[in-house]
């Protein structure tokens, strides 16, 4: 899967940063997808294709609490 916004140098740098932040657990799959302007399912597929293990669900109690707060704020 190739995305046109990743072809230029800035796009490649941003993609590398996004992947790095995801691998380090600094951002979620959804946030990584948002940064790349794709769906989380497309991001999961892309990460799998490049050999990155996809983590689903919150990875900590703090992340879980953040997700609960966000869900409760949805109208």
Order of alpha helices (4+ residues) and beta strands (2+ residues): alpha-alpha-alpha-alpha
